[in-house]
Amino acid sequence: MPNVSSTSLPVLCEFWYEDDVWNGEAKDLPIAVFGNTFEEAQAHMRDAIQGHIESAIELGEFSEVLKTVSKAVSGRRLSIDDLQASHPVVKMSVEVKDKQVAVA
């Protein structure tokens, strides 16, 4: 298992407005959220990512999550044509230190 004592990883999240709510999807993790506002959807995404990473650490599956996200990040090449004005993309930063998880 990689060193969980201090790890940092980016998670790319896409948000869009549909059916009177803001939806969000983490591009490299199995996470989808919604909220009444864009800010609420972002807050739900931070909470969901934190819960996902904490569960992975607790279950001994953090190395697999880290491998999945690292592989996706290293292979990702976004161009301006990949982005839609109606679908904001937000990079969330996950910091893991001594098995404590923080998402910003």
C-alpha positions as CSV (number, residue, x, y, z in Angstrom):
1,M,0.0,0.0,0.0
2,P,1.3,3.5,-0.8
3,N,2.3,5.8,2.0
4,V,-1.1,7.1,3.2
5,S,0.7,9.3,5.7
6,S,1.0,12.1,3.1
7,T,-0.6,12.0,-0.3
8,S,-2.0,14.6,-2.6
9,L,-4.2,14.0,-5.7
10,P,-6.3,16.1,-8.0
11,V,-9.9,15.1,-8.8
12,L,-11.5,16.7,-11.9
13,C,-15.2,17.4,-11.4
14,E,-17.8,18.5,-14.0
15,F,-21.0,20.3,-13.0
16,W,-24.1,21.0,-15.1
17,Y,-27.6,22.4,-14.5
18,E,-30.5,20.1,-15.5
19,D,-34.1,19.6,-14.3
20,D,-33.8,22.6,-11.8
21,V,-30.8,21.2,-9.9
22,W,-27.0,21.4,-10.3
23,N,-25.5,17.9,-11.0
24,G,-21.9,17.0,-10.5
25,E,-19.7,14.1,-11.4
26,A,-16.1,13.2,-10.4
27,K,-14.5,12.2,-13.6
28,D,-12.1,9.6,-12.1
29,L,-14.1,8.3,-9.1
30,P,-17.5,6.7,-8.9
31,I,-19.1,9.8,-7.5
32,A,-22.2,11.8,-8.6
33,V,-24.0,14.5,-6.6
34,F,-26.6,17.2,-6.9
35,G,-27.6,20.4,-5.2
36,N,-30.0,23.3,-5.5
37,T,-27.2,25.7,-6.2
38,F,-23.8,25.4,-7.8
39,E,-22.1,26.0,-4.5
40,E,-24.2,23.4,-2.8
41,A,-23.4,20.8,-5.4
42,Q,-19.7,21.7,-5.0
43,A,-20.0,21.2,-1.2
44,H,-21.7,17.9,-1.7
45,M,-18.9,16.8,-4.1
46,R,-16.2,17.7,-1.5
47,D,-18.1,15.7,1.1
48,A,-18.6,12.7,-1.2
49,I,-15.0,12.7,-2.3
50,Q,-13.8,12.9,1.4
51,G,-16.2,10.0,2.3
52,H,-15.0,7.9,-0.6
53,I,-11.3,8.4,0.2
54,E,-11.9,7.8,4.0
55,S,-13.8,4.5,3.2
56,A,-11.0,3.4,0.8
57,I,-8.4,4.0,3.5
58,E,-10.5,2.2,6.1
59,L,-11.1,-0.8,3.8
60,G,-7.4,-1.0,2.7
61,E,-8.3,0.0,-0.9
62,F,-6.6,3.4,-1.0
63,S,-3.8,2.2,-3.2
64,E,-6.3,1.2,-5.9
65,V,-8.0,4.6,-5.7
66,L,-4.7,6.3,-5.9
67,K,-3.7,4.2,-8.9
68,T,-6.9,4.9,-10.7
69,V,-6.8,8.6,-10.2
70,S,-3.1,8.8,-11.0
71,K,-3.5,6.9,-14.3
72,A,-6.4,9.1,-15.3
73,V,-4.5,12.3,-14.5
74,S,-1.4,11.2,-16.4
75,G,-3.4,10.3,-19.5
76,R,-5.7,13.3,-19.5
77,R,-5.1,16.0,-22.1
78,L,-7.9,18.6,-22.1
79,S,-8.3,21.0,-25.0
80,I,-10.5,24.1,-25.1
81,D,-12.9,22.1,-27.3
82,D,-13.4,19.6,-24.5
83,L,-14.9,22.2,-22.3
84,Q,-18.5,23.4,-22.4
85,A,-19.6,26.8,-21.1
86,S,-22.7,25.3,-19.5
87,H,-20.6,22.6,-17.7
88,P,-18.1,24.1,-15.3
89,V,-15.1,21.9,-14.6
90,V,-13.6,22.2,-11.1
91,K,-10.3,20.7,-9.9
92,M,-10.7,19.5,-6.3
93,S,-7.5,18.9,-4.4
94,V,-7.5,15.9,-2.0
95,E,-4.9,16.0,0.8
96,V,-4.3,12.8,2.9
97,K,-2.1,13.2,5.9
98,D,-1.9,10.5,8.7
99,K,-5.1,9.0,7.3
100,Q,-6.9,12.3,7.7
101,V,-8.6,13.5,4.5
102,A,-9.2,17.1,3.4
103,V,-10.8,18.2,0.2
104,A,-10.5,21.8,-1.2
